Amino acid sequence: MMVRTECRYCGLPVKVRQLEPGRAYFCCSGCALASRLPPPGAGGEFPVTPALLVALGAGFAWFNEVLFWTLAMALAHDQRAAQAELFARVSTGLGALVWVTLMAAMARAVSRHWTDALAGAVTLAGLVGAFLSGRPAGWIVAVNVALLLWLSRGWGKLKFTKNRSLTV
């Protein structure tokens, strides 16, 4: 029999087999990851934690992945193929690094569900398809956007859910 409780991060209902006192339950890996990021202090400063540094590093790498891909597209449009190829390769490398970082973070999340494994498998298939194509940079950007949207669903639930109360 499944028991209902609240997600510690967003407050949505979660079904668990058995409640353990003091244990945090999350509805998804996105909420589990978001809960690891510290809230801002009284002055608006964030305490520096390893989870925050990994999140900032992944965000910086993803931003640069998209930037290099965009520059590669612009250079290719200007008939500068050699420079475009270099920028596309940098974007591809950053994209692979971002995907590995996001998958490692998702694997370390407290909440694991079969849908997370499915999201990992689908994005891995997308990565393999991207590398098999002649131009992987744009496809890897799309794969990472999909994975980032998957992992940010906990934040989205918290921001866009009107009634977070648990009715039992």
Contact map, one row per residue, 1 for C-alpha under 8 A:
111000000000000010000000000000000000000000000000000000000000000000000000000000000000000000000000000000000000000000000000000000000000000000000000000000000000000000000000
111100000000001111000000000000000000000000000000000000000000000000000000000000000000000000000000000000000000000000000000000000000000000000000000000000000000000000000000
111110000000001111100000000000000000000000000000000000000000000000000000000000000000000000000000000000000000000000000000000000000000000000000000000000000000000000000000
011111000000111100000000000000000000000000000000000000000000000000000000000000000000000000000000000000000000000000000000000000000000000000000000000000000000000000000001
001111100000111100000000100000000000000000000000000000000000000000000000000000000000000000000000000000000000000000000000000000000000000000000000000000000000000000000100
000111110011110000000000111000000000000000000000000000000000000000000000000000000000000000000000000000000000000000000000000000000000000000000000000000000000000000000100
000011111111110000000001111000100000000000000000000000000000000000000000000000000000000000000000000000000000000000000000000000000000000000000000000000000000000000000000
000001111110000000000001110000000010000000000000000000000000000000000000000000000000000000000000000000000000000000000000000000000000000000000000000000000000000000000000
000000111110000000000000010000110110000000000000000000000000000000000000000000000000000000000000000000000000000000000000000000000000000000000000000000000100010000000000
000000111111000000000000000000100000000000000000000000000000000000000000000000000000000000000000000000000000000000000000000000000000000000000000000000000110110000010000
000001111111100000000000000000000000000000000000000000000000000000000000000000000000000000000000000000000000000000000000000000000000000000000000000000000000010000011100
000001100111110000000000001000000000000000000000000000000000000000000000000000000000000000000000000000000000000000000000000000000000000000000000000000000000000000011100
000111100011111000000000001000000000000000000000000000000000000000000000000000000000000000000000000000000000000000000000000000000000000000000000000000000000000000000100
000111100001111100000000111000000000000000000000000000000000000000000000000000000000000000000000000000000000000000000000000000000000000000000000000000000000000000000000
011110000000111110000000000000000000000000000000000000000000000000000000000000000000000000000000000000000000000000000000000000000000000000000000000000000000000000000000
011110000000011111100000000000000000000000000000000000000000000000000000000000000000000000000000000000000000000000000000000000000000000000000000000000000000000000000000
111000000000001111100000000000000000000000000000000000000000000000000000000000000000000000000000000000000000000000000000000000000000000000000000000000000000000000000000
011000000000000111110000000000000000000000000000000000000000000000000000000000000000000000000000000000000000000000000000000000000000000000000000000000000000000000000000
001000000000000111111010000000000000000000000000000000000000000000000000000000000000000000000000000000000000000000000000000000000000000000000000000000000000000000000000
000000000000000001111110000000000000000000000000000000000000000000000000000000000000000000000000000000000000000000000000000000000000000000000000000000000000000000000000
000000000000000000111110000000000000000000000000000000000000000000000000000000000000000000000000000000000000000000000000000000000000000000000000000000000000000000000000
000000000000000000011111000000000000000000000000000000000000000000000000000000000000000000000000000000000000000000000000000000000000000000000000000000000000000000000000
000000000000000000111111100000000000000000000000000000000000000000000000000000000000000000000000000000000000000000000000000000000000000000000000000000000000000000000000
000000110000000000000111110000000000000000000000000000000000000000000000000000000000000000000000000000000000000000000000000000000000000000000000000000000000000000000000
000011110000010000000011111000000000000000000000000000000000000000000000000000000000000000000000000000000000001000000000000000000000000000000000000000000000000000000000
000001111000010000000001111110110000000000000000000000000000000000000000000000000000000000000000000000000000011000000000000000000000000000000000000000000000000000000000
000001100001110000000000111110110000000000000000000000000000000000000000000000000000000000000000000000000000001000000000000000000000000000000000000000000100000000000000
000000000000000000000000011111110000000000000000000000000000000000000000000000000000000000000000000000000000001110000000000000000000000000000000000000000100000000000000
000000000000000000000000011111111000000000000000000000000000000000000000000000000000000000000000000000000100111110010000000000000000000000000000000000100100000000000000
000000000000000000000000000111111100000000000000000000000000000000000000000000000000000000000000000000000100000000000000000000000000000000000000000001111110000000000000
000000101100000000000000011111111110000000000000000000000000000000000000000000000000000000000000000000000000000000000000000000000000000000000000000000011110000000000000
000000001000000000000000011111111111000000000000000000000000000000000000000000000000000000000000000000000000111000000000000000000000000000000000000000000100000000000000
000000000000000000000000000011111111100000000000000000000000000000000000000000000000000000000000000000001100110000000000000000000000000000000000000000100000000000000000
000000001000000000000000000001111111100000000000000000000000000000000000000000000000000000000000000000000000000000000000000000000000000000000000000000000110000000000000
000000011000000000000000000000111111110000000000000000000000000000000000000000000000000000000000000000000000000000000000000000000000000000000000000000000000000000000000
000000000000000000000000000000011111110000000000001000000000000000000000000000000000000000000000000000000000000000000000000000000000000000000000000000000000000000000000
000000000000000000000000000000001111111000000000101100000000000000000000000000000000000000000000000000000000000000000000000000000000000000000000000000000000000000000000
000000000000000000000000000000000011111100000110100100000000000000000000000000000000000000000000000000000000000000000000000000000000000000000000000000000000000000000000
000000000000000000000000000000000000111110000100000000000000000000000000000000000000000000000000000000000000000000000000000000000000000000000000000000000000000000000000
000000000000000000000000000000000000011111111110000000000000000000000000000000000000000000000000000000000000000000000000000000000000000000000000000000000000000000000000
000000000000000000000000000000000000001111111110000000000000000000000000000000000000000000000000000000000000000000000000000000000000000000000000000000000000000000000000
000000000000000000000000000000000000000111111000000000000000000000000000000000000000000000000000000000000000000000000000000000000000000000000000000000000000000000000000
000000000000000000000000000000000000000111111000000000000000000000000000000000000000000000000000000000000000000000000000000000000000000000000000000000000000000000000000
000000000000000000000000000000000000000111111100000000000000000000000000000000000000000000000000000000000000000000000000000000000000000000000000000000000000000000000000
000000000000000000000000000000000000000111111110000000000000000000000000000000000000000000000000000000000000000000000000000000000000000000000000000000000000000000000000
000000000000000000000000000000000000011110011111000000000000000000000000000000000000000000000000000000000000000000000000000000000000000000000000000000000000000000000000
000000000000000000000000000000000000010110001111100000000000000000000000000000000000000000000000000000000000000000000000000000000000000000000000000000000000000000000000
000000000000000000000000000000000000000000000111110110000000000000000000000000000000000000000000000000000000000000000000000000000000000000000000000000000000000000000000
000000000000000000000000000000000000110000000011111110000000000000000000000000000000000000000000000000000000000000000000000000000000000000000000000000000000000000000000
000000000000000000000000000000000000000000000001111111000000000000000000000000000000000000000000000000000000000000000000000000000000000000000000000000000000000000000000
000000000000000000000000000000000001100000000000111111100000000000000000000000000000000000000000000000000000000000000000000000000000000000000000000000000000000000000000
000000000000000000000000000000000000110000000001111111110000000000000000000000000000000000000000000000000000000000000000000000000000000000000000000000000000000000000000
000000000000000000000000000000000000000000000001111111111000000000000000000000000000000000000000000000000000000000000000000000000000000000000000000000000000000000000000
000000000000000000000000000000000000000000000000011111111100000000000000000000000000000000000000000000000000000000000000000000000000000000000000000000000000000000000000
000000000000000000000000000000000000000000000000001111111110000000000000000000000000000000000000000000000000000000000000000000000000000000000000000000000000000000000000
000000000000000000000000000000000000000000000000000111111111000000000000000000000000000000000000000000000000000000000000000000000000000000000000000000000000000000000000
000000000000000000000000000000000000000000000000000011111111100000000000000000000000000000000000000000000000000000000000000000000000000000000000000000000000000000000000
000000000000000000000000000000000000000000000000000001111111110000000000000000000000000000000000010011000000000000000000000000000000000000000000000000000000000000000000
000000000000000000000000000000000000000000000000000000111111111000000000000000000000000000000000000000000000000000000000000000000000000000000000000000000000000000000000
000000000000000000000000000000000000000000000000000000011111111100000000000000000000000000000000000000000000000000000000000000000000000000000000000000000000000000000000
000000000000000000000000000000000000000000000000000000001111111110000000000000000000000000000110110000000000000000000000000000000000000000000000000000000000000000000000
000000000000000000000000000000000000000000000000000000000111111111000000000000000000000000000110010000000000000000000000000000000000000000000000000000000000000000000000
000000000000000000000000000000000000000000000000000000000011111111100000000000000000000000000000000000000000000000000000000000000000000000000000000000000000000000000000
000000000000000000000000000000000000000000000000000000000001111111110000000000000000000000100100000000000000000000000000000000000000000000000000000000000000000000000000
000000000000000000000000000000000000000000000000000000000000111111111000000000000000000001110110000000000000000000000000000000000000000000001000000000000000000000000000
000000000000000000000000000000000000000000000000000000000000011111111100000000000000000000100000000000000000000000000000000000000000000000001000000000000000000000000000
000000000000000000000000000000000000000000000000000000000000001111111110000000000000000000100000000000000000000000000000000000000000000000000000000000000000000000000000
000000000000000000000000000000000000000000000000000000000000000111111111000000000000001101100000000000000000000000000000000000000000000000000000000000000000000000000000
000000000000000000000000000000000000000000000000000000000000000011111111100000000000001100100000000000000000000000000000000000000000000011001000000000000000000000000000
000000000000000000000000000000000000000000000000000000000000000001111111110000000000000000000000000000000000000000000000000000000000000000000000000000000000000000000000
000000000000000000000000000000000000000000000000000000000000000000111111111000000001001000000000000000000000000000000000000000000000000000000000000000000000000000000000
000000000000000000000000000000000000000000000000000000000000000000011111111100000011111100000000000000000000000000000000000000000000000000000000000000000000000000000000
000000000000000000000000000000000000000000000000000000000000000000001111111110000001000000000000000000000000000000000000000000000000000000000000000000000000000000000000
000000000000000000000000000000000000000000000000000000000000000000000111111111000001000000000000000000000000000000000000000000000000000000000000000000000000000000000000
000000000000000000000000000000000000000000000000000000000000000000000011111111111011000000000000000000000000000000000000000000000000000000000000000000000000000000000000
000000000000000000000000000000000000000000000000000000000000000000000001111111111001000000000000000000000000000000000000000000000000000000000000000000000000000000000000
000000000000000000000000000000000000000000000000000000000000000000000000111111110000000000000000000000000000000000000000000000000000000000000000000000000000000000000000
000000000000000000000000000000000000000000000000000000000000000000000000011111110000000000000000000000000000000000000000000000000000000000000000000000000000000000000000
000000000000000000000000000000000000000000000000000000000000000000000000001111111000000000000000000000000000000000000000000000000000000000000000000000000000000000000000
000000000000000000000000000000000000000000000000000000000000000000000000001111111111000000000000000000000000000000000000000000000000000000000000000000000000000000000000
000000000000000000000000000000000000000000000000000000000000000000000000001100111111100000000000000000000000000000000000000000000000000000000000000000000000000000000000
000000000000000000000000000000000000000000000000000000000000000000000000000000011111110000000000000000000000000000000000000000000000000000000000000000000000000000000000
000000000000000000000000000000000000000000000000000000000000000000000001001000011111111000000000000000000000000000000000000000000000000000000000000000000000000000000000
000000000000000000000000000000000000000000000000000000000000000000000011111100011111111100000000000000000000000000000000000000000000000000000000000000000000000000000000
000000000000000000000000000000000000000000000000000000000000000000000001000000001111111110000000000000000000000000000000000000000000000000000000000000000000000000000000
000000000000000000000000000000000000000000000000000000000000000000000001000000000111111111000000000000000000000000000000000000000000000000000000000000000000000000000000
000000000000000000000000000000000000000000000000000000000000000000011011000000000011111111100000000000000000000000000000000000000000000000000000000000000000000000000000
000000000000000000000000000000000000000000000000000000000000000000011001000000000001111111110000000000000000000000000000000000000000000010000000000000000000000000000000
000000000000000000000000000000000000000000000000000000000000000000000000000000000000111111111000000000000000000000000000000000000000000010000000000000000000000000000000
000000000000000000000000000000000000000000000000000000000000000010010000000000000000011111111100000000000000000000000000000000000000000000000000000000000000000000000000
000000000000000000000000000000000000000000000000000000000000000111111000000000000000001111111110000000000000000000000000000000000000000010000000000000000000000000000000
000000000000000000000000000000000000000000000000000000000000000010000000000000000000000111111111000000000000000000000000000000000000000110010000000000000000000000000000
000000000000000000000000000000000000000000000000000000000000000000000000000000000000000011111111100000000000000000000000000000000000000000000000000000000000000000000000
000000000000000000000000000000000000000000000000000000000000110110000000000000000000000001111111110000000000000000000000000000000000000000000000000000000000000000000000
000000000000000000000000000000000000000000000000000000000000110010000000000000000000000000111111111000000000000000000000000000000000000010011001000000000000000000000000
000000000000000000000000000000000000000000000000000000000000000000000000000000000000000000011111111100000000000000000000000000000000000000010000000000000000000000000000
000000000000000000000000000000000000000000000000000000000000100000000000000000000000000000001111111110000000000000000000000000000000000000000000000000000000000000000000
000000000000000000000000000000000000000000000000000000000100110000000000000000000000000000000111111111000000000000000000000000000000000000000001000000000000000000000000
000000000000000000000000000000000000000000000000000000000000000000000000000000000000000000000011111111100000000000000000000000000000000000000001001000000000000000000000
000000000000000000000000000000000000000000000000000000000000000000000000000000000000000000000001111111110000000000000000000000000000000000000000000000000000000000000000
000000000000000000000000000000000000000000000000000000000100000000000000000000000000000000000000111111111000000000000000000000000000000000000000000000000000000000000000
000000000000000000000000000000000000000000000000000000000100000000000000000000000000000000000000011111111100000000000000000000000000000000000000001100000000000000000000
000000000000000000000000000000000000000000000000000000000000000000000000000000000000000000000000001111111110000000000001000000000000000000000000000000000000000000000000
000000000000000000000000000000000000000000000000000000000000000000000000000000000000000000000000000111111111000000000000000000000000000000000000000000000000000000000000
000000000000000000000000000000001000000000000000000000000000000000000000000000000000000000000000000011111111100000000000000000000000000000000000000000000000000000000000
000000000000000000000000000011001000000000000000000000000000000000000000000000000000000000000000000001111111100000010000000000000000000000000000000000100000000000000000
000000000000000000000000000000000000000000000000000000000000000000000000000000000000000000000000000000111111100100000000000000000000000000000000000000000000000000000000
000000000000000000000000000000000000000000000000000000000000000000000000000000000000000000000000000000011111110000000000000000000000000000000000000000000000000000000000
000000000000000000000000000010011000000000000000000000000000000000000000000000000000000000000000000000001111111100000000000000000000000000000000000000000000000000000000
000000000000000000000000010010011000000000000000000000000000000000000000000000000000000000000000000000000001111100000000000000000000000000000000000000000000000000000000
000000000000000000000000111110010000000000000000000000000000000000000000000000000000000000000000000000000000111110000000000000000000000000000000000000000000000000000000
000000000000000000000000000110000000000000000000000000000000000000000000000000000000000000000000000000000010111111010000000000000000000000000000000000000000000000000000
000000000000000000000000000110000000000000000000000000000000000000000000000000000000000000000000000000000000001111111000000000000000000000000000000000000000000000000000
000000000000000000000000000000000000000000000000000000000000000000000000000000000000000000000000000000000000000111111100000000000000000000000000000000000000000000000000
000000000000000000000000000000000000000000000000000000000000000000000000000000000000000000000000000000000000000011111110000000000000000000000000000000000000000000000000
000000000000000000000000000010000000000000000000000000000000000000000000000000000000000000000000000000000100000111111111000000000000000000000000000000000000000000000000
000000000000000000000000000000000000000000000000000000000000000000000000000000000000000000000000000000000000000011111111100000000000000000000000000000000000000000000000
000000000000000000000000000000000000000000000000000000000000000000000000000000000000000000000000000000000000000001111111110000000000000000000000000000000000000000000000
000000000000000000000000000000000000000000000000000000000000000000000000000000000000000000000000000000000000000000111111111000000000000000000000001001000000000000000000
000000000000000000000000000000000000000000000000000000000000000000000000000000000000000000000000000000100000000000011111111100000000000000000000001000000000000000000000
000000000000000000000000000000000000000000000000000000000000000000000000000000000000000000000000000000000000000000001111111110000000000000000000000000000000000000000000
000000000000000000000000000000000000000000000000000000000000000000000000000000000000000000000000000000000000000000000111111111000000000000000000000000000000000000000000
000000000000000000000000000000000000000000000000000000000000000000000000000000000000000000000000000000000000000000000011111111100000000000000011011000000000000000000000
000000000000000000000000000000000000000000000000000000000000000000000000000000000000000000000000000000000000000000000001111111110000000000000000000000000000000000000000
000000000000000000000000000000000000000000000000000000000000000000000000000000000000000000000000000000000000000000000000111111111000000000000000000000000000000000000000
000000000000000000000000000000000000000000000000000000000000000000000000000000000000000000000000000000000000000000000000011111111100000000110010000000000000000000000000
000000000000000000000000000000000000000000000000000000000000000000000000000000000000000000000000000000000000000000000000001111111110000000110010000000000000000000000000
000000000000000000000000000000000000000000000000000000000000000000000000000000000000000000000000000000000000000000000000000111111111000000000000000000000000000000000000
000000000000000000000000000000000000000000000000000000000000000000000000000000000000000000000000000000000000000000000000000011111111100000000000000000000000000000000000
000000000000000000000000000000000000000000000000000000000000000000000000000000000000000000000000000000000000000000000000000001111111111110110000000000000000000000000000
000000000000000000000000000000000000000000000000000000000000000000000000000000000000000000000000000000000000000000000000000000111111111100000000000000000000000000000000
000000000000000000000000000000000000000000000000000000000000000000000000000000000000000000000000000000000000000000000000000000011111110100000000000000000000000000000000
000000000000000000000000000000000000000000000000000000000000000000000000000000000000000000000000000000000000000000000000000000001111111100000000000000000000000000000000
000000000000000000000000000000000000000000000000000000000000000000000000000000000000000000000000000000000000000000000000000000000111111100000000000000000000000000000000
000000000000000000000000000000000000000000000000000000000000000000000000000000000000000000000000000000000000000000000000000000000110111111100000000000000000000000000000
000000000000000000000000000000000000000000000000000000000000000000000000000000000000000000010000000000000000000000000000000000000111111111110000000000000000000000000000
000000000000000000000000000000000000000000000000000000000000000000001000000000000000000110110010000000000000000000000000000000000100001111111000000000000000000000000000
000000000000000000000000000000000000000000000000000000000000000000001000000000000000000000000000000000000000000000000000000000000000001111111100000000000000000000000000
000000000000000000000000000000000000000000000000000000000000000000000000000000000000000000000000000000000000000000000000000001100100001111111110000000000000000000000000
000000000000000000000000000000000000000000000000000000000000000000000000000000000000000000010011000000000000000000000000000001100100000111111111000000000000000000000000
000000000000000000000000000000000000000000000000000000000000000011001000000000000000000000000010000000000000000000000000000000000000000011111111100000000000000000000000
000000000000000000000000000000000000000000000000000000000000000000000000000000000000000000000000000000000000000000000000000000000000000001111111110000000000000000000000
000000000000000000000000000000000000000000000000000000000000000000000000000000000000000000000000000000000000000000000000001001100000000000111111111000000000000000000000
000000000000000000000000000000000000000000000000000000000000000000000000000000000000000000000010011000000000000000000000001000000000000000011111111100000000000000000000
000000000000000000000000000000000000000000000000000000000000000000000000000000000000000000000000000000000000000000000000000000000000000000001111111110000000000000000000
000000000000000000000000000000000000000000000000000000000000000000000000000000000000000000000000000000000000000000000000001000000000000000000111111111000000000000000000
000000000000000000000000000000000000000000000000000000000000000000000000000000000000000000000000001001000000000000000011001000000000000000000011111111100000000000000000
000000000000000000000000000000000000000000000000000000000000000000000000000000000000000000000000000001000000000000000000000000000000000000000001111111110000000000000000
000000000000000000000000000000000000000000000000000000000000000000000000000000000000000000000000000000000000000000000000000000000000000000000000111111111000000000000000
000000000000000000000000000001000000000000000000000000000000000000000000000000000000000000000000000000000000000000000010000000000000000000000000011111111000000000000000
000000000000000000000000000011001000000000000000000000000000000000000000000000000000000000000000000000000100000000000000000000000000000000000000001111111100000000000000
000000000000000000000000000001100000000000000000000000000000000000000000000000000000000000000000000000000000000000000000000000000000000000000000000111111111000000000000
000000000000000000000000000001100000000000000000000000000000000000000000000000000000000000000000000000000000000000000000000000000000000000000000000011111111100000000000
000000001100000000000000001111110100000000000000000000000000000000000000000000000000000000000000000000000000000000000000000000000000000000000000000000111111110000000000
000000000100000000000000000001100100000000000000000000000000000000000000000000000000000000000000000000000000000000000000000000000000000000000000000000011111111000000000
000000000000000000000000000000000000000000000000000000000000000000000000000000000000000000000000000000000000000000000000000000000000000000000000000000011111111110000000
000000000100000000000000000000000000000000000000000000000000000000000000000000000000000000000000000000000000000000000000000000000000000000000000000000001111111110000000
000000001110000000000000000000000000000000000000000000000000000000000000000000000000000000000000000000000000000000000000000000000000000000000000000000000111111110000000
000000000000000000000000000000000000000000000000000000000000000000000000000000000000000000000000000000000000000000000000000000000000000000000000000000000011111110000000
000000000000000000000000000000000000000000000000000000000000000000000000000000000000000000000000000000000000000000000000000000000000000000000000000000000001111111000000
000000000000000000000000000000000000000000000000000000000000000000000000000000000000000000000000000000000000000000000000000000000000000000000000000000000001111111110000
000000000000000000000000000000000000000000000000000000000000000000000000000000000000000000000000000000000000000000000000000000000000000000000000000000000000000111110000
000000000000000000000000000000000000000000000000000000000000000000000000000000000000000000000000000000000000000000000000000000000000000000000000000000000000000011111000
000000000111000000000000000000000000000000000000000000000000000000000000000000000000000000000000000000000000000000000000000000000000000000000000000000000000000011111100
000000000011000000000000000000000000000000000000000000000000000000000000000000000000000000000000000000000000000000000000000000000000000000000000000000000000000000111110
000011000011100000000000000000000000000000000000000000000000000000000000000000000000000000000000000000000000000000000000000000000000000000000000000000000000000000011111
000000000000000000000000000000000000000000000000000000000000000000000000000000000000000000000000000000000000000000000000000000000000000000000000000000000000000000001111
000100000000000000000000000000000000000000000000000000000000000000000000000000000000000000000000000000000000000000000000000000000000000000000000000000000000000000000111
